[in-house]
Amino acid sequence: MRPLRIALLSGGNGWHVRDLQRAATTRGHQSTVVDFEKLSAAVVIGAKPFSEFDAIIVRTMPAGSLEQVVFRMDLLHQAQDRGLCVLNPPRALETCIDKYLASAKLEFAGLLVPPTIVCQTAEDALAAFEQLGGDVVVKPLFGAEGRGMMRISDRELAWRTFRTLERTGSVLYLQKFIAHPGWDLRVFVLDGRVLAGMKRFSLNDWRTNVAQGGRVEAIEVEPPLTRTAIAAAQTCSAVASGVDLLLGPDGRWYVIEVNAVPGWRALAPATGIDVASSIIECLEQRLR
């Protein structure tokens, strides 16, 4: 096929961007880093967002005002509507970045998620704290890599936390803490198939995120979990995603998160799979 012109939407030239550039060059394509925060558009006859590109890979979703975030997503929708291959599609990004929307969609699809209550006042959050058993994980509605998450099992601390979050205008997102064996699974799903999987071990912490210091080892994802991971990705409209699965004390597997901007810096060396090349190949197949 002809060489592709790929836009790498990012906030800089980080490791994942450089790895995608390497893979694109190796496969004969051109890639250009585009700063998400500097995007602009014109509404005139013939104007097309990202008209100089054939495909877009989103590698970050920077924070911003409501107007900024909506405008950025509008541009991605426009690009997709005009025939560009956007990975991940804007609908997947909107779903996965919003923890409430993702959890609601997963539950509605019949997938097991931790009991979750989302509210806007400290009083309602304290009632939710009690309803969820007095041991909860409080998460930012928008967040990644375990940042901003708190496990709270003390009522007084819960009240103080909820009041602080309420004053900042935050949505209060509470999930029942699921006791786990000290590890979880990250399954990388690409275009309807499992590309790779790894087990993530916590490091003196209840969180297992690699960004929080956890260690990893490659695994062979068993068929039942393969089906669960693929179903979770498809429910969230994600082409490339990292699906986090947690084994609960009752022996059931919970879908904790579907990440639509998944990393592979730990996954690639652990599994020996060239994830970046697989992503570029996915673009090629979709544009044939």
N, C-alpha and C positions, 0 to 999 in steps of 0.2 A: 504494500500500500504506500501511498505518497507520505512524505514526512508530515507529522502533525505539528501544529503550533499550539503549545499548551501553556495556559496561564496558571501559575502557582500562587493562589491567593494566600498571602501570609503577612505577618507583621515584621518579618525580617528574614535573614538567611540562616535559619537554624538547621539542626542536624537533619530533620526529616525533609526539609526543602532541598538540602544539598544531596541527600540520597535519591530523591526523585529526579533531580537534575542529572545525576550520574546515570540513573536507569534510562531516562529519556534519551540522553545522548548516545548511550550504548545501543539503543534500539533505533537510532537514526532520526530522532525527533528534536525539535527546538522547544526549549522551555524558558519562560520568562517569569521572574518573581514580580508580582503585582501587590502593592501595599493596599490592604483592605480599607485602611483609614484615609486613603487619598483618592478613592474612586469618585468619578463624576460622570454626568450623563447630559445629553442634549435631547430635547423633544422637538425634532424637526423632521421633515420628510427625508426618508432614507437613513436616518441615524439608527445605529444598532449597537447596543452595549457589547463590548468585547468583540467587535467586528473583525479585529485582526487575529483572532484566535479560533481554533477548532474545538477546543475543549478547555475545561476549567477544573482544577483540583483545589478544593478548599482545605487549607491547612491550619486555619485559625478562625475564630469568631471573636474578634476583640470586643471588649466592653464599650459601651457608649450610651448616649441618650436614647430614649425611645425613638425619636425621629431618625437618628443615625442608624440604629439597628434596622428599623423598618425600611429605610432607603436602601441599605446594603442588600437586604433580602429581596426587595423589589428588583434590583439589578440582576440578581441571580435568576429570579423568575422570568424576567424579560429575556435573558440570555438563553434559558432553556426553551422558552416559547418560540424563539427564533432559530431553533435547531442545534444549538451548541450542546455538547455532552457535558453536563455539570455533575461532578462527583465530589461529595454526595449531592443529590438533588436538593433544592431548597426546602421542599416539604420535609425531607428527612432531617435536615439541620434544624428546622423549626420544631420538629417533634422531639428530637433527642436532647436538644439543649434545654428544653422545658421539662424538668423532671416530673411535674404533675401530669402534663399531657402524655408523656411517654408511659408513665406508670398506668394511667387510665386506659390507654390503648392496649397495653400488654394484658392487663386484667380482663378487659372486654374480649380480647382474643382467646381467653381461656388459659393464659400462661400465669404461673404462680409468682406473685410479687409479695414482698413484705406488707403486712397491714399498714396502711398509710392514711394519715389525716392531714389535710392542708387547710389552713385558716388564716385570718388576718388580724385577730386580736389576741392579746396575752391571755385573757380569760378563757377564750375558746381553746387556745393551745394548752392551757393547764388542764382543762377538762379532757382534752385529747391525750395528754400525758398519762392521766389516770386510766383512761379507757384502753390505752395500749400497754398497760401493765406496769407503768412506772419505770420503764427502762427503754429509752428511745434514742434514735439517732436523728439529730437535727441537721438538715442540709440546706445550703443555699439553693433556691429554686434553679438558678443558673450557676453551674460550677463544674470543675473537673479535677482529676488527679487527687481527690480526697481533701482538697483545700476547703477550709471553712466548715468542715463537718465536726460535730460534737456528739459524743455519747453522754447522755445525762440520765442519772438514776436517782438523783436527790431532788426532792420536791422544791426546796427553797432555791436551789441553784436553777432549777427549771423556771421558776417564776421570774427570777432576776434576768435570766437569759431571754425569756419571751418578752418581757417588758422592754428590754434594750432593743430587741429586734423590731418590736412594734413601733418604737419611737423613730427608728430609721426608715420606716415605710416598707419594711421587708415582709414578704409573704412567709408564713411560718409553715414549714414542710417537715412533718414528723413521721418517722417510720419506726415500727416496733423493732427493737434490737433482736436480731436472729443470732443466737449463739452458734458459732461455727468451730471447726476443728483447727483453726489457725491458718487456714489457707482457703483460697477460692480459685476459680478458673477464669481465664480470659480466653475467649474463643474468637478468632479473627475470621469473619465471614466476608467473602468477596463474591459478588454476583451470584448469589444463591447456593454457594458451596462453602464448606469449611476449608479455609486455606491452612490454618495452623491453630494450635492450642498450647497454652502453658498453665502451669499451676503456680500461683503466687503465694508465697509464705510471708506472714507478718513478721516484723522485727520489733519485738517487745511493744506491740501496739495491736489494737483490735482491727485497725485498717490494714489491708493487704496491698495497697497501691505501691507499685514500684517507685513512684515519685516520693513516697513516704519512707523509703528504705527497705522495702520488702525484697526478697530474693525469688528467683524463678527457676523452673525446670520444664522442659518440653514434655508434652503428654500426647498420647493418641486419644483423640476425642471419641468416646463411645457413641454408637448409633443413636441411643435415646437422647443424649445431650446434643448430638449433631442436629437432630430434628428440632430440638428446643431452640438452639442458637439460631438456626436458619429461620424458624418461625418468628422469633423475636426481631430479627433484622428486617424481615419482610413486613411485619406489622408496623414497623417504624419507617418503612419506605427507604431503607438504607441499602445502598449497593455495597459499600465498604464500611464495615463496622466492627467494633470490639464489643462483644457481648460478655458481660460479667455474670457468672453463675455461682451461687453459694449453696453449699450443702447444709441444710438445717438439722437440728437435733432429732427431728422426726423422720429423717432419711429422705426428705423431699428436696428437690432442687429449686431454688428461687432465682428468678431473673432480677438482678440488682440494677443493672443499667445497660443501655445500648448506647455506645459512644459513636457518634457520627463523624468525629474527627479523630480516629484512633491512631495511637502511636504504635511503633514496632521496634523501637530502639533496643528493648530487651528481648522481644519476641524473635527477631531475625537471628541473632547469634545463638539463642537457645535452641531454635529449631533447625537452623541451617537453611532457611527459606529466604530467598530474595524477595521480600514483600514489595519493595518499591517497583521492581521489574514486573511483578504480577499485577500491580495496579495499572502500570502503563499498558501492559498487554490487555487488561480489561477495557481500557479506553479504545485500543485498536479494534477489538472485537465489536464494540458497540458502535463504532464509526465505519465499519465495513459496508 
